[in-house]
């Protein structure tokens, strides 16, 4: 019985020390937070929620092609 408990203890310690895969999870969380922030930002920049993204892209295109003030 004590060998089983020692094996479980060793497995638990090695599992807690193992950091493999933690970096992937961190990157996934960063991508998720940035994606949510971009969605909120794009929705806030437009008056029309239904066609908001198309309106935003149109404004950026106009700004880049005409050289007019984009503010």
N, C-alpha and C positions, 0 to 999 in steps of 0.2 A: 504494500500500500504506500509505503514511504517513497519507493522508487517512482511510482506514478505521480505523487505530489511533487517530487523533485523535477520530473520531466515537465509537468505542467508549469512549474515555476520558471524553469529554464526557457521554455517556449514563450511564456509571457514576457520575460525580460528581453529576450531577443526580438520579439515582436515590437515591443515598445521602443527599442533602440533603433530599429530598422527605419530609415528615412527614405528609402527608395519609393518613388511615386509621390512623395509629398510635394515636390516641385511641380509636377504636372497638375496637381490639385490647386496649388497656389496660382499657376498661370490660368487655369480654368476660371477661378474666382475673379481674377483681375479682368479677364475678357468679359465675364458676365456683368461685372459692375460697370465697365466702360460701355458695354452695349446698352445697358439700361439708361445710363447717363445720356448717351447719344439719342436714344428714343425720346427721352423727356425733353432734351434740348430742341430736337427737330419739331416736336409737337408745340413747344413754346414759341417757336419762331414764326409760326403760321397762324393766320386767322381762320382758315377753313380746315378743320380736322380731316374731312373726307379727302380733299385733294391737296392737303398740306405739303406732302413731300414733293409733288410735282411743282407746286408753287415755289417752294424753296429752291429746287433745282433750276427753275426758270429764272429766278432772281440771281442766282450765282452765275448762270450762263450769261445773262445780260451784263452783269458786273464785269465779267472777265472779257467779254467781246467788245463792249462799247468804251470801256475805259472811263465811264462816268463814275461819279461818287457813289459808293456802295453803302454808305452809312444811312 
